[in-house]
């Protein structure tokens, strides 16, 4: 307020942030036409900087001969080899694993029945049998062995950390900061640094997977412990229970369902990462998909991708059923049936160790080649019939939107782009967002892959706009209509169980190798999480608020635009934030199918030893982009009401 007289006051209002941002963008575009092509920091695909060459030359200095890293690598390697010997690779002088396919199916179905129910057991047996019929039994077991190794190690670390964070406020705050950072990083980012310490191979792949997969278990275990009613804890302590007894007799049993959800999410994240880790020589289905994508063999990629989806569904259903099962002692009848089932499992294991037909999955009845041929034929048919339309859409969006946006980012001087980004961060979050933006921009320039970073950023921004538009539409619809929510929620859940590689296959068939292929895959990959967050935010709007709007004659659109969306703004901001992170992760993976830029740099770094340093720098650039986008979107979130200037 500015006082003019004792009776007259003039209220000074700041311009709306949207107006200021609009003016900033107009100034940027105008400056681009004047300064285009100056200080753009271009770097060719095979070109490297001194920093890149230094990283390449010193790649072996970090991990080689270090007793700590060598010990960890050896232990993890032995665990993976042990699991592979059990179910996938010839071992101990035998031409087959310790347990053949019949034994694996029997054990898996039995565990699904014991921890879940008979329906899940049937699904498990059918799913594993189908994978074998695809001709991908050994590859699937390699993937499963790596996933199990990573999950076991993840839970060994994550559950105790989650319990600690649940019991200690200080540990919870520290864990939250670290987990927030870890969950903003795309899958590619974990690969390059770990190869410095553990070399390319199963050990590095497993360690990268456990690091990527641990955060959900830590976060949900901590949340479960902190959500136990204080009355239950106080009642336990009043009876003389120690802290350990309270933890084991009250906190953990009452947290069981949520902890199992965390385990479920860890397993899904591990399976997703294990397939991507094929880039650093992780065995299994990821290798099959990667080779098929590199040769543009859609049929083989589809067959292997389908196997990954089947395994994901089986693992998801088993862990979900285990979480839903009541925490109680089994009935006498169930104990008898489980005992009889255990005998049947032992018989199946004996057969699998004795007879070749029960050890090696029969190849004479395989359907994988037929699935691959059908997928290839369907791809050809789709391209012949719809190719004009799909390729037309691709070209129209690329030329009309993507190319101009990319030209603006890559053609502007780096310092101009940096100034715009820092100013935008300052507008949205003041110095708390501006300082991280300055640091990220400076480090992006130092990585030497500025132009590739801008190409990746252009694709990420375009895909995010589409994701937010679709996610808002579906989320509001589902949040306002329970029937719609019941229909699309399982579809969204299924979409979140599929690893990133799998999304590339159908879009490769529709759009060929291009930047647009990665954008389309990123949209489908990110829409589920965005939709679910928006829907939950809309449903959380107080019913009394909505009814008050209806009572004064507001239309449905007015209720949505004037009541529900403003009240749910925090959830919508979170949805945008998560959509951005998911899009970035998928756009980077899209480097394998023609998206180029940072994703290609990382992949090339693994494939060509002389480009290793550049690939490592590109991985760092992906981290910086993720942190930058995360900070800016979080800065846009509405702050709690309190004292402050009127906007």
C-alpha positions as CSV (number, residue, x, y, z in Angstrom):
1,X,0.0,0.0,0.0
2,X,1.1,3.6,-0.7
3,X,-0.5,6.3,1.4
4,X,-1.5,9.5,-0.5
5,X,-3.5,11.2,2.2
6,X,-5.0,10.0,5.5
7,X,-8.2,9.1,3.7
8,X,-7.1,8.0,0.2
9,X,-5.0,4.9,-0.4
10,X,-3.8,3.5,-3.7
11,X,-3.3,-0.2,-3.9
12,X,-0.3,-1.2,-6.0
13,X,-0.7,-4.6,-7.7
14,X,2.1,-6.5,-9.3
15,X,1.5,-7.8,-12.8
16,X,0.3,-11.3,-13.1
17,X,3.1,-13.9,-13.4
18,X,1.5,-15.1,-16.7
19,X,1.8,-11.6,-18.2
20,X,5.4,-11.2,-17.2
21,X,6.3,-14.7,-18.5
22,X,4.5,-13.8,-21.8
23,X,6.5,-10.6,-22.2
24,X,9.7,-12.5,-21.4
25,X,9.0,-15.1,-24.1
26,X,8.2,-12.3,-26.7
27,X,11.5,-10.6,-25.8
28,X,13.3,-13.9,-26.2
29,X,11.9,-14.5,-29.7
30,X,12.7,-11.0,-30.8
31,X,16.3,-11.3,-29.6
32,X,16.6,-14.7,-31.4
33,X,16.0,-13.1,-34.8
34,X,18.8,-10.6,-34.1
35,X,21.3,-13.0,-32.4
36,X,20.6,-16.3,-34.1
37,X,23.7,-18.4,-34.7
38,X,25.9,-16.6,-32.2
39,X,27.5,-18.5,-29.3
40,X,25.4,-21.7,-29.9
41,X,28.2,-24.1,-28.8
42,X,27.6,-26.7,-31.5
43,X,29.4,-30.1,-31.3
44,X,29.2,-32.8,-33.9
45,X,28.2,-36.4,-33.2
46,X,31.8,-37.7,-33.3
47,X,33.4,-34.5,-31.9
48,X,34.6,-34.3,-28.3
49,X,35.9,-31.6,-26.0
50,X,39.0,-31.7,-23.8
51,X,36.7,-32.5,-20.8
52,X,35.3,-35.5,-22.7
53,X,38.7,-36.8,-23.6
54,X,39.9,-36.4,-20.0
55,X,37.0,-38.5,-18.8
56,X,37.7,-41.2,-21.4
57,X,41.4,-41.3,-20.5
58,X,40.8,-41.6,-16.8
59,X,37.8,-44.0,-16.9
60,X,39.9,-46.9,-15.5
61,X,41.6,-44.9,-12.9
62,X,38.6,-44.6,-10.6
63,X,37.5,-48.2,-10.2
64,X,40.4,-50.3,-11.2
65,X,42.4,-51.7,-8.3
66,X,40.1,-50.3,-5.7
67,X,39.6,-53.0,-3.1
68,X,36.2,-51.7,-2.0
69,X,34.7,-51.5,-5.5
70,X,36.4,-54.8,-6.6
71,X,34.9,-56.5,-3.5
72,X,31.4,-55.2,-4.1
73,X,31.6,-56.1,-7.8
74,X,32.8,-59.6,-6.9
75,X,30.0,-60.2,-4.4
76,X,27.2,-58.9,-6.7
77,X,28.6,-60.9,-9.6
78,X,28.6,-64.1,-7.5
79,X,25.0,-63.5,-6.4
80,X,23.9,-63.0,-10.1
81,X,25.8,-66.0,-11.3
82,X,24.3,-68.1,-8.5
83,X,20.8,-67.1,-9.5
84,X,21.5,-67.7,-13.1
85,X,23.0,-71.1,-12.3
86,X,19.8,-71.9,-10.5
87,X,17.3,-71.1,-13.2
88,X,18.8,-69.9,-16.5
89,X,22.4,-70.9,-17.3
90,X,24.1,-74.4,-17.6
91,X,25.9,-75.0,-14.4
92,X,28.0,-77.4,-12.3
93,X,29.0,-79.4,-15.3
94,X,25.4,-79.9,-16.5
95,X,24.1,-78.7,-19.9
96,X,21.0,-77.3,-18.0
97,X,20.4,-75.1,-14.9
98,X,20.0,-76.6,-11.4
99,X,16.2,-76.2,-11.7
100,X,14.6,-76.6,-15.1
101,X,11.6,-74.9,-16.5
102,X,9.0,-77.3,-14.9
103,X,10.5,-76.7,-11.5
104,X,10.6,-72.9,-12.0
105,X,7.0,-72.8,-13.0
106,X,6.0,-75.1,-10.1
107,X,7.9,-73.0,-7.5
108,X,6.6,-69.7,-8.9
109,X,3.0,-70.9,-9.0
110,X,3.3,-72.3,-5.4
111,X,4.7,-69.1,-4.0
112,X,2.0,-67.1,-5.8
113,X,-0.6,-69.4,-4.2
114,X,1.0,-69.3,-0.7
115,X,1.3,-65.5,-0.7
116,X,-1.7,-64.7,-2.8
117,X,-4.5,-67.0,-4.0
118,X,-5.1,-69.7,-6.6
119,X,-6.1,-67.3,-9.3
120,X,-2.8,-65.6,-9.1
121,X,-1.1,-69.0,-9.1
122,X,-2.8,-69.9,-12.3
123,X,-1.9,-66.6,-13.9
124,X,1.8,-67.1,-12.8
125,X,2.0,-70.6,-14.3
126,X,0.2,-69.5,-17.5
127,X,2.4,-66.4,-17.9
128,X,5.7,-68.2,-17.4
129,X,4.5,-71.0,-19.8
130,X,3.7,-68.4,-22.4
131,X,7.1,-66.8,-22.1
132,X,8.6,-70.3,-22.7
133,X,6.4,-70.8,-25.7
134,X,7.7,-67.5,-27.1
135,X,11.1,-69.1,-27.3
136,X,12.5,-66.7,-24.8
137,X,12.8,-68.9,-21.7
138,X,16.5,-68.5,-21.0
139,X,16.4,-64.7,-21.7
140,X,13.4,-64.4,-19.4
141,X,15.1,-66.3,-16.7
142,X,18.3,-64.2,-17.0
143,X,16.1,-61.1,-16.7
144,X,14.3,-62.6,-13.7
145,X,17.6,-63.6,-12.0
146,X,19.0,-60.1,-12.4
147,X,15.7,-58.6,-11.1
148,X,15.6,-60.8,-8.1
149,X,19.2,-60.0,-7.3
150,X,18.6,-56.3,-7.5
151,X,15.3,-56.5,-5.5
152,X,16.9,-58.5,-2.7
153,X,19.8,-56.1,-2.4
154,X,17.4,-53.1,-2.7
155,X,15.1,-54.4,0.1
156,X,18.1,-55.3,2.3
157,X,19.1,-51.6,2.2
158,X,15.7,-49.9,1.7
159,X,13.6,-51.5,4.4
160,X,15.9,-50.6,7.3
161,X,16.4,-47.1,5.9
162,X,12.6,-46.8,5.6
163,X,12.1,-47.9,9.2
164,X,14.7,-45.4,10.4
165,X,13.1,-42.6,8.4
166,X,9.7,-43.6,9.8
167,X,10.9,-43.5,13.4
168,X,13.2,-40.4,13.1
169,X,12.0,-37.0,11.9
170,X,15.6,-35.9,11.1
171,X,16.2,-39.1,9.1
172,X,12.9,-38.6,7.3
173,X,13.8,-35.1,6.2
174,X,17.2,-36.1,4.9
175,X,15.7,-39.2,3.2
176,X,13.0,-37.1,1.5
177,X,15.6,-34.7,0.0
178,X,17.7,-37.6,-1.3
179,X,14.8,-39.6,-2.6
180,X,13.3,-36.6,-4.4
181,X,16.6,-36.1,-6.2
182,X,16.9,-39.8,-7.1
183,X,13.4,-40.0,-8.4
184,X,13.9,-37.1,-10.8
185,X,16.7,-38.9,-12.6
186,X,15.9,-40.9,-15.8
187,X,17.1,-44.5,-16.0
188,X,20.0,-43.7,-18.4
189,X,21.6,-41.5,-15.8
190,X,22.4,-44.4,-13.4
191,X,24.3,-46.4,-16.0
192,X,27.3,-44.3,-17.1
193,X,28.7,-43.3,-13.6
194,X,28.5,-46.9,-12.3
195,X,30.5,-48.3,-15.1
196,X,33.4,-46.1,-13.9
197,X,33.4,-48.0,-10.6
198,X,32.2,-51.5,-11.5
199,X,32.9,-51.8,-15.3
200,X,30.4,-52.9,-17.9
201,X,28.6,-56.1,-17.0
202,X,26.0,-57.7,-14.7
203,X,27.5,-56.3,-11.5
204,X,27.2,-52.6,-12.7
205,X,23.7,-53.4,-14.1
206,X,22.5,-54.9,-10.8
207,X,23.9,-52.1,-8.7
208,X,22.4,-49.5,-11.1
209,X,19.1,-51.3,-10.8
210,X,19.1,-51.5,-7.0
211,X,19.9,-47.8,-6.7
212,X,17.1,-46.9,-9.1
213,X,14.6,-49.4,-7.5
214,X,15.3,-48.6,-3.8
215,X,13.5,-45.2,-3.4
216,X,9.9,-46.5,-3.5
217,X,10.5,-49.1,-0.8
218,X,12.3,-46.5,1.4
219,X,9.6,-43.9,0.9
220,X,6.6,-46.2,1.4
221,X,8.0,-48.0,4.4
222,X,8.7,-44.7,6.1
223,X,5.2,-43.5,5.2
224,X,3.7,-46.7,6.5
225,X,5.5,-46.5,9.9
226,X,4.6,-42.8,10.3
227,X,0.9,-43.5,9.4
228,X,0.4,-46.0,12.3
229,X,-2.1,-44.4,14.8
230,X,-0.3,-42.9,17.8
231,X,-2.9,-44.5,20.1
232,X,-1.7,-48.0,19.0
233,X,2.0,-47.1,19.8
234,X,1.1,-45.6,23.1
235,X,-1.0,-48.6,24.1
236,X,2.0,-50.9,23.3
237,X,4.4,-48.8,25.4
238,X,1.9,-48.5,28.3
239,X,2.0,-52.4,28.5
240,X,5.8,-52.2,29.0
241,X,6.9,-53.0,25.4
242,X,10.4,-52.0,24.4
243,X,11.1,-50.0,21.2
244,X,12.1,-53.2,19.5
245,X,8.9,-55.0,20.6
246,X,6.7,-52.0,19.6
247,X,8.4,-52.1,16.1
248,X,8.0,-55.8,15.5
249,X,4.6,-56.4,17.2
250,X,2.8,-53.1,16.3
251,X,4.4,-50.9,13.7
252,X,5.5,-53.5,11.2
253,X,2.3,-55.6,11.3
254,X,0.1,-52.6,11.0
255,X,2.3,-51.2,8.1
256,X,2.4,-54.5,6.2
257,X,0.0,-53.6,3.4
258,X,1.8,-50.3,2.6
259,X,5.2,-51.9,2.9
260,X,4.2,-54.6,0.4
261,X,3.1,-51.8,-2.0
262,X,6.6,-50.4,-1.7
263,X,8.0,-53.8,-2.5
264,X,5.7,-54.0,-5.5
265,X,6.9,-50.7,-6.8
266,X,10.5,-51.7,-6.2
267,X,10.1,-54.8,-8.3
268,X,8.4,-52.9,-11.1
269,X,11.2,-50.3,-11.1
270,X,13.9,-53.1,-11.0
271,X,12.3,-54.9,-14.0
272,X,12.2,-51.6,-15.9
273,X,15.8,-50.8,-15.1
274,X,17.1,-54.3,-15.9
275,X,15.8,-54.1,-19.4
276,X,17.4,-50.6,-20.0
277,X,20.7,-51.9,-18.4
278,X,21.1,-54.0,-21.5
279,X,23.1,-51.0,-22.7
280,X,25.8,-51.9,-20.2
281,X,25.7,-55.6,-21.1
282,X,23.0,-56.8,-18.7
283,X,21.8,-60.2,-19.9
284,X,18.2,-61.1,-20.7
285,X,15.3,-59.7,-22.6
286,X,16.7,-56.2,-22.7
287,X,19.5,-57.4,-25.0
288,X,16.9,-58.9,-27.4
289,X,14.9,-55.7,-27.5
290,X,18.0,-53.5,-27.8
291,X,19.4,-55.5,-30.8
292,X,16.0,-55.6,-32.5
293,X,15.6,-51.8,-32.1
294,X,19.1,-51.2,-33.5
295,X,18.2,-53.3,-36.6
296,X,14.6,-51.9,-36.7
297,X,13.2,-55.5,-36.4
298,X,9.8,-54.6,-35.0
299,X,8.7,-58.3,-35.0
300,X,11.4,-59.5,-32.7
301,X,11.2,-56.4,-30.6
302,X,7.5,-56.9,-30.2
303,X,7.9,-60.5,-29.2
304,X,10.6,-59.7,-26.6
305,X,8.6,-56.7,-25.4
306,X,5.5,-58.9,-24.9
307,X,7.6,-61.2,-22.8
308,X,8.7,-58.3,-20.6
309,X,5.1,-57.2,-20.2
310,X,3.9,-60.7,-19.2
311,X,6.7,-61.0,-16.6
312,X,5.8,-57.5,-15.3
313,X,2.1,-58.4,-15.0
314,X,2.9,-61.7,-13.2
315,X,5.2,-59.9,-10.7
316,X,2.7,-57.1,-10.2
317,X,-0.2,-59.4,-9.5
318,X,1.7,-61.7,-7.1
319,X,3.0,-58.8,-4.9
320,X,-0.4,-57.0,-5.1
321,X,-2.2,-60.2,-4.0
322,X,0.3,-60.6,-1.2
323,X,-0.4,-57.1,0.1
324,X,-4.2,-57.7,-0.1
325,X,-4.1,-61.0,1.7
326,X,-5.3,-60.6,5.3
327,X,-2.7,-60.8,8.1
328,X,-3.9,-63.9,9.9
329,X,-3.0,-67.5,10.5
330,X,-3.8,-69.9,7.7
331,X,-6.7,-72.4,8.3
332,X,-6.0,-76.1,8.9
333,X,-7.4,-76.9,5.4
334,X,-5.1,-74.3,3.7
335,X,-2.1,-75.7,5.6
336,X,-2.9,-79.2,4.4
337,X,-3.3,-78.0,0.8
338,X,-0.1,-76.0,1.0
339,X,1.7,-79.1,2.3
340,X,0.4,-81.2,-0.5
341,X,1.3,-78.5,-3.0
342,X,4.9,-78.4,-1.6
343,X,5.2,-82.2,-2.3
344,X,4.0,-81.6,-5.8
345,X,6.6,-78.8,-6.2
346,X,9.4,-81.2,-5.0
347,X,8.3,-83.8,-7.6
348,X,8.3,-81.1,-10.4
349,X,11.9,-80.1,-9.3
350,X,13.0,-83.7,-9.4
351,X,11.6,-84.2,-12.9
352,X,13.3,-80.9,-14.0
353,X,16.6,-82.3,-12.8
354,X,16.2,-85.7,-14.2
355,X,14.6,-85.4,-17.6
356,X,15.7,-83.1,-20.5
357,X,12.1,-82.4,-21.5
358,X,11.4,-80.9,-18.1
359,X,14.7,-79.0,-17.9
360,X,14.9,-77.3,-21.3
361,X,11.7,-75.7,-22.5
362,X,10.5,-77.6,-25.6
363,X,11.3,-75.6,-28.8
364,X,9.1,-77.6,-31.1
365,X,6.0,-75.9,-30.0
366,X,7.3,-72.3,-29.9
367,X,5.1,-69.5,-31.0
368,X,7.6,-66.7,-30.8
369,X,8.6,-66.8,-34.4
370,X,5.0,-66.7,-35.5
371,X,4.3,-63.7,-33.1
372,X,7.3,-61.9,-34.6
373,X,6.2,-62.6,-38.2
374,X,2.6,-61.5,-37.4
375,X,3.9,-58.3,-35.7
376,X,6.1,-57.6,-38.7
377,X,3.3,-58.2,-41.1
378,X,0.9,-56.0,-39.1
379,X,3.6,-53.3,-39.0
380,X,3.9,-53.5,-42.8
381,X,0.1,-53.4,-43.2
382,X,-0.2,-50.4,-40.8
383,X,2.6,-48.5,-42.7
384,X,1.0,-49.3,-46.0
385,X,-2.6,-48.3,-45.0
386,X,-2.0,-45.6,-42.4
387,X,1.6,-44.6,-43.2
388,X,0.4,-41.6,-45.2
389,X,-1.6,-40.4,-42.2
390,X,0.9,-41.2,-39.4
391,X,3.9,-40.0,-41.3
392,X,1.9,-36.9,-42.3
393,X,1.2,-36.2,-38.6
394,X,4.8,-36.8,-37.8
395,X,6.1,-34.4,-40.5
396,X,3.4,-31.8,-39.7
397,X,4.2,-31.7,-36.0
398,X,8.0,-31.9,-36.6
399,X,8.0,-29.0,-39.2
400,X,5.3,-26.9,-37.6
401,X,6.1,-27.1,-33.9
402,X,9.2,-29.1,-33.0
403,X,11.7,-27.6,-35.6
404,X,10.8,-24.0,-34.7
405,X,11.1,-24.7,-30.9
406,X,14.3,-26.6,-31.4
407,X,15.7,-23.7,-33.6
408,X,14.8,-21.2,-30.9
409,X,16.7,-23.2,-28.2
410,X,19.7,-24.3,-30.3
411,X,20.0,-21.2,-32.4
412,X,19.9,-18.7,-29.6
413,X,23.1,-17.8,-27.8
414,X,23.6,-20.0,-24.8
415,X,23.8,-17.0,-22.5
416,X,20.4,-15.7,-23.8
417,X,18.8,-19.1,-23.2
418,X,20.4,-19.2,-19.7
419,X,19.2,-15.7,-18.9
420,X,15.6,-16.5,-20.0
421,X,15.6,-19.7,-17.9
422,X,17.0,-18.0,-14.8
423,X,14.6,-15.1,-15.2
424,X,11.7,-17.6,-15.5
425,X,12.9,-19.4,-12.4
426,X,13.1,-16.1,-10.5
427,X,9.5,-15.1,-11.6
428,X,8.1,-18.5,-10.4
429,X,10.2,-19.1,-7.3
430,X,12.4,-16.1,-6.6
431,X,16.0,-16.7,-5.5
432,X,15.3,-20.2,-4.2
433,X,14.6,-21.3,-7.8
434,X,16.9,-18.8,-9.6
435,X,20.1,-20.0,-7.8
436,X,19.7,-23.7,-8.8
437,X,18.9,-22.5,-12.3
438,X,22.1,-20.5,-12.5
439,X,24.2,-23.5,-11.3
440,X,22.5,-26.0,-13.7
441,X,22.9,-23.7,-16.7
442,X,26.6,-23.1,-15.9
443,X,27.2,-26.8,-15.5
444,X,25.3,-27.6,-18.7
445,X,27.7,-25.4,-20.6
446,X,30.6,-27.0,-18.9
447,X,29.5,-30.5,-20.0
448,X,30.2,-29.5,-23.6
449,X,26.9,-31.0,-24.9
450,X,24.9,-27.8,-24.7
451,X,23.3,-28.1,-28.1
452,X,22.3,-31.7,-27.6
453,X,20.8,-30.7,-24.3
454,X,18.7,-28.1,-26.0
455,X,17.5,-30.6,-28.6
456,X,16.5,-32.9,-25.8
457,X,14.8,-30.0,-24.0
458,X,12.8,-29.1,-27.1
459,X,11.4,-32.6,-27.4
460,X,10.7,-32.7,-23.6
461,X,8.8,-29.4,-23.6
462,X,6.6,-30.4,-26.6
463,X,5.8,-33.8,-25.2
464,X,5.0,-32.3,-21.8
465,X,2.5,-29.8,-23.2
466,X,0.7,-32.7,-24.8
467,X,0.9,-34.8,-21.6
468,X,-0.5,-32.0,-19.5
469,X,-3.4,-31.4,-21.9
470,X,-4.3,-35.1,-22.1
471,X,-3.7,-35.7,-18.4
472,X,-5.8,-32.8,-17.3
473,X,-8.7,-33.8,-19.6
474,X,-8.7,-37.5,-18.5
475,X,-7.9,-36.6,-14.9
476,X,-10.7,-34.2,-14.5
477,X,-13.1,-36.6,-16.2
478,X,-12.0,-39.5,-13.9
479,X,-12.1,-37.3,-10.9
480,X,-15.7,-36.2,-11.5
481,X,-17.0,-39.5,-12.7
482,X,-16.5,-42.6,-10.6
483,X,-17.5,-45.0,-13.4
484,X,-14.9,-43.5,-15.7
485,X,-12.3,-43.7,-12.9
486,X,-13.1,-47.4,-12.4
487,X,-12.7,-48.1,-16.2
488,X,-9.4,-46.2,-16.9
489,X,-7.6,-46.8,-13.5
490,X,-6.7,-50.4,-14.4
491,X,-5.5,-49.2,-17.8
492,X,-3.3,-46.6,-16.2
493,X,-2.0,-49.1,-13.7
494,X,-1.1,-51.5,-16.5
495,X,0.6,-48.7,-18.4
496,X,2.9,-48.0,-15.4
497,X,4.1,-51.6,-15.2
498,X,5.7,-51.6,-18.6
499,X,9.4,-50.7,-19.0
500,X,10.3,-47.8,-21.2
501,X,11.8,-50.0,-24.0
502,X,8.4,-51.6,-24.6
503,X,6.8,-48.2,-25.4
504,X,9.2,-47.7,-28.3
505,X,8.1,-50.7,-30.3
506,X,4.6,-49.8,-31.5
507,X,5.6,-46.2,-32.2
508,X,8.6,-47.3,-34.1
509,X,6.1,-49.2,-36.3
510,X,3.8,-46.2,-36.7
511,X,6.3,-43.4,-37.2
512,X,9.6,-44.9,-38.1
513,X,12.9,-43.7,-36.6
514,X,12.5,-40.0,-35.7
515,X,12.4,-37.5,-32.9
516,X,8.6,-37.6,-33.1
517,X,8.7,-41.4,-32.3
518,X,10.3,-40.6,-29.0
519,X,7.9,-37.8,-28.3
520,X,4.8,-40.0,-29.0
521,X,6.2,-42.8,-26.8
522,X,7.0,-40.3,-24.0
523,X,3.4,-39.0,-24.1
524,X,1.9,-42.4,-23.7
525,X,4.5,-43.2,-21.0
526,X,3.8,-40.1,-18.9
527,X,0.0,-39.7,-19.3
528,X,-0.9,-42.4,-16.7
529,X,1.0,-40.8,-13.8
530,X,-0.3,-37.3,-14.7
531,X,-3.9,-38.5,-15.1
532,X,-3.9,-40.3,-11.7
533,X,-2.4,-37.3,-9.8
534,X,-4.9,-34.9,-11.4
535,X,-7.9,-37.3,-10.8
536,X,-6.9,-37.7,-7.1
537,X,-6.6,-33.9,-6.8
538,X,-10.0,-33.4,-8.2
539,X,-11.5,-36.0,-6.0
540,X,-9.9,-34.4,-3.0
541,X,-11.8,-31.1,-3.5
542,X,-14.3,-30.8,-0.6
543,X,-17.8,-31.9,-1.7
544,X,-19.3,-28.9,0.2
545,X,-17.3,-26.5,-2.0
546,X,-18.6,-28.1,-5.2
547,X,-22.2,-28.2,-4.0
548,X,-22.0,-24.5,-3.0
549,X,-21.0,-23.7,-6.6
550,X,-23.8,-25.8,-8.0
551,X,-26.3,-24.2,-5.7
552,X,-25.7,-20.8,-7.2
553,X,-26.3,-22.1,-10.7
554,X,-22.8,-22.7,-12.0
555,X,-22.5,-24.8,-15.1
556,X,-20.2,-27.9,-15.1
557,X,-17.5,-26.0,-16.9
558,X,-17.7,-23.1,-14.4
559,X,-17.4,-25.6,-11.5
560,X,-14.4,-27.2,-13.1
561,X,-12.6,-24.0,-14.1
562,X,-13.6,-21.8,-11.2
563,X,-13.7,-24.3,-8.3
564,X,-12.1,-27.7,-8.8
565,X,-9.0,-26.7,-10.9
566,X,-8.0,-23.8,-8.6
567,X,-8.6,-25.8,-5.4
568,X,-6.6,-28.8,-6.9
569,X,-3.8,-26.5,-8.1
570,X,-1.1,-28.1,-5.9
571,X,-2.0,-31.6,-7.3
572,X,-2.0,-30.3,-10.8
573,X,1.5,-28.7,-10.3
574,X,2.7,-32.0,-9.0
575,X,1.2,-33.7,-12.0
576,X,3.1,-31.4,-14.4
577,X,6.3,-32.0,-12.4
578,X,6.0,-35.8,-12.6
579,X,4.9,-35.6,-16.3
580,X,8.1,-33.6,-17.1
581,X,10.3,-36.1,-15.3
582,X,8.6,-39.1,-17.0
583,X,8.8,-37.4,-20.4
584,X,12.5,-36.6,-20.0
585,X,13.2,-40.2,-19.1
586,X,11.4,-41.5,-22.2
587,X,12.7,-38.9,-24.6
588,X,16.3,-39.9,-23.6
589,X,15.6,-43.6,-24.2
590,X,14.1,-42.5,-27.5
591,X,17.7,-41.8,-28.6
592,X,17.8,-45.4,-29.6
593,X,15.1,-44.9,-32.3
594,X,16.3,-41.7,-33.9
595,X,15.7,-39.0,-31.3
596,X,19.4,-38.4,-31.2
597,X,20.8,-35.8,-28.8
598,X,21.6,-36.8,-25.2
599,X,20.1,-40.3,-25.4
600,X,22.2,-41.1,-28.4
601,X,25.3,-39.6,-26.8
602,X,24.9,-41.9,-23.8
603,X,24.3,-45.0,-25.9
604,X,27.2,-44.2,-28.2
605,X,29.4,-43.8,-25.2
606,X,28.8,-47.4,-24.2
607,X,29.2,-48.7,-27.8
608,X,32.4,-46.7,-28.8
609,X,35.2,-46.5,-26.2
610,X,36.5,-43.2,-27.6
611,X,33.1,-41.6,-26.9
612,X,32.8,-42.8,-23.4
613,X,33.7,-39.4,-21.9
614,X,31.1,-37.7,-24.0
615,X,28.5,-40.2,-23.0
616,X,29.3,-39.7,-19.3
617,X,29.0,-35.9,-19.8
618,X,25.7,-36.4,-21.6
619,X,24.5,-38.4,-18.5
620,X,25.5,-35.5,-16.3
621,X,23.6,-33.2,-18.6
622,X,20.5,-35.3,-18.3
623,X,20.8,-35.0,-14.5
624,X,21.1,-31.2,-14.8
625,X,18.1,-31.0,-17.1
626,X,16.0,-33.1,-14.7
627,X,17.0,-31.0,-11.7
628,X,16.4,-27.8,-13.5
629,X,13.0,-28.8,-14.7
630,X,12.1,-30.2,-11.3
631,X,13.1,-27.0,-9.5
632,X,11.2,-24.7,-11.9
633,X,8.0,-26.8,-11.8
634,X,8.1,-27.1,-8.0
635,X,8.7,-23.3,-7.8
636,X,5.4,-22.8,-9.7
637,X,3.5,-24.7,-6.9
638,X,1.2,-22.5,-4.8
639,X,2.7,-21.6,-1.4
640,X,0.8,-22.0,1.8
641,X,-1.3,-18.9,2.7
642,X,0.4,-16.5,4.9
643,X,1.7,-12.9,5.0
644,X,2.9,-11.5,1.8
645,X,2.4,-9.0,-1.0
646,X,-0.8,-9.1,-3.0
647,X,-0.3,-10.4,-6.4
